Amino acid sequence: MSNAAEIAEAKAKYAGRPREIIKILYDYPLRNCPGKSIVGLDLFYEPGGWSPPHRHAGASAVAYVLEGKFLSGMNGNPPKVYGPGEQFLELPGCHHTVSDNASMTESMHAIVVLVVDTEVLKGEKGYAALTEIDDGWE
């Protein structure tokens, strides 16, 4: 989003809709890639659930849909719906502009695996640093 008016309009669209639920599944330093860790996340969206536009702290991320329909748009490209058994890759620096449950009646469940600089996880924010919400969306 480029200005405050666009952000306010987009926020109104999501008002009252539930936010994502994230659970850390694992976190391991990668000995064959010094300075990197692999982190597994359980991502759940209730019907109509969503996440604000964000980036993943310079991480590479792969999302694998277990159930439901994941609406994902990156770097300003048109969003795409991913169903069970489908996956997508977010490269370091990727801007995840749309991250929604594509259904208002069914939940969406996915596993997300990130390869991230270990130092990011050791900082003051801990795991919260993995998702950098765009300015104006906090």
NORSUL-V119315 format. One record per residue. N is the residue number from 1. PSI is psi in radians with two decimals (999 if undefined). Layout:
N;PSI, N;PSI
This chain:
1;2.42, 2;-0.38, 3;2.94, 4;-0.64, 5;-0.73, 6;-0.71, 7;-0.78, 8;-0.72, 9;-0.77, 10;-0.70, 11;-0.68, 12;-0.62, 13;-0.60, 14;-0.03, 15;2.26, 16;-0.15, 17;2.54, 18;2.55, 19;2.92, 20;2.71, 21;2.14, 22;2.35, 23;2.31, 24;2.16, 25;-0.70, 26;2.86, 27;1.95, 28;2.31, 29;2.52, 30;1.84, 31;-0.49, 32;-0.06, 33;1.32, 34;2.36, 35;-0.04, 36;2.65, 37;2.72, 38;2.25, 39;2.26, 40;2.34, 41;2.47, 42;2.05, 43;2.21, 44;2.31, 45;2.18, 46;2.94, 47;2.28, 48;0.06, 49;2.79, 50;2.93, 51;2.48, 52;2.84, 53;2.42, 54;3.02, 55;2.94, 56;0.99, 57;0.67, 58;0.19, 59;2.74, 60;2.37, 61;2.41, 62;2.21, 63;2.31, 64;2.07, 65;2.20, 66;-0.74, 67;2.66, 68;-2.85, 69;2.12, 70;2.06, 71;2.02, 72;2.26, 73;2.36, 74;2.49, 75;0.58, 76;0.03, 77;2.77, 78;2.41, 79;2.68, 80;2.55, 81;2.27, 82;2.31, 83;-3.09, 84;2.32, 85;-0.11, 86;2.74, 87;2.87, 88;2.77, 89;2.37, 90;2.09, 91;2.80, 92;2.33, 93;-0.11, 94;2.42, 95;1.91, 96;1.63, 97;-0.49, 98;2.19, 99;1.57, 100;2.73, 101;2.20, 102;-0.08, 103;2.49, 104;0.01, 105;-0.33, 106;2.65, 107;2.91, 108;2.37, 109;2.27, 110;2.77, 111;2.30, 112;2.26, 113;2.21, 114;2.44, 115;2.05, 116;2.74, 117;2.23, 118;-0.61, 119;-0.56, 120;-0.72, 121;-0.41, 122;-0.13, 123;-3.13, 124;-0.62, 125;-0.29, 126;-2.35, 127;-0.44, 128;-0.41, 129;-0.26, 130;-0.45, 131;1.89, 132;1.72, 133;2.41, 134;2.58, 135;2.47, 136;-0.14, 137;-0.11, 138;999
